[in-house]
Amino acid sequence: MIEIMVVVIIIGVLAALVAPKIMSRPEEARRIAAETDIRTIAQALDMYRMDNSRYPTTEQGLKALVEKPALSPVPQRWNEEGYLREFPKDPWGNDYVYLSPGKQSKMDLYSRGADGQDGGEGPDSDVWLGRGASK
């Protein structure tokens, strides 16, 4: 939990430095916020995997980071404090997409962008960790 708190503080400081430059570009600000959220969620997923030797399944979803999953495989060493405080939404108010196993790696985590649909261009394009505006 301490690691997550440190990361959140660092992200907050970076956001405070970057925010004035991007306030004139709200769509770009949303994309940066989504990338930041995805990094934070990915770190929580990695902590879950360290505790339980696997990522939550697609069916368990990101909710497994907030409350202990009841679906099989039930984690035996789930952190009683959880891995995130609340179930995350992207800056456009949609759920983040989580797949495990993923189409591109052991797990996929992304936002569908402004339109809430897979794919798209410009503000509607998906936001992937480390892959900028598209997959």
Summary of the structure (lengths in Angstrom):
residues: 135
radius of gyration: 15.2
end to end distance: 29.4
largest distance: 47.3
contacts: 362
relative contact order: 0.15
helix: 41%
strand: 8%
